[in-house]
Amino acid sequence: FISLGTFETGNCKVKNAVRISSYKSTKLSEDITLSCPTAVKVGEYFNDIKANYVEHMGSYNCRTIANSKRMSEHSYGTAIDIEKIDGASVMLDWNKDNEKGKTLSNAYNKGCKYFSNLLTPNSNKAHHDHFHFDNGYGVGCYIK
């Protein structure tokens, strides 16, 4: 990881930001920028689910929640969007009764230990192709 310190852009502020290119046992499709506490949680989570390779759609992004005036948790470096875990595609394999479906179901269920908000294709159309995990304020997750 590379320490980026604390930075602010407009309404967005990431405290103790880090850029991560990979974790000890998990390769990433590209670098992510997260707050250090969230980066630690993401690493613990990847270790728990024994992920070797994660394809993601991003982490830090200074923006509002779609169709809202509220800032997204991505704006604070506390969120990551994941589209594939070890080849299991959220868009294609979510809720399937096969090995890839089980990989994703396990990833969701274990995510509840590490993140305060988890969104899946079951949540809304905006998440039809990825998991959104964040450590902002929220209601937690619901085990299926």
Secondary structure, DSSP 8 states (H G I E B T S, - for coil): -EEEEEEEETTEEEEEEEEEEE-SS-EEEEEEEEEHHHHHHHHHHHHHTT-SEEEEEES----B-TTSSSB-GGGGT-EEEEEEETTEEHHHHTT-SSHHHHHHHHHHHHHTTT-SEEE-TTT-GGGTT-EEEE-SS--B----
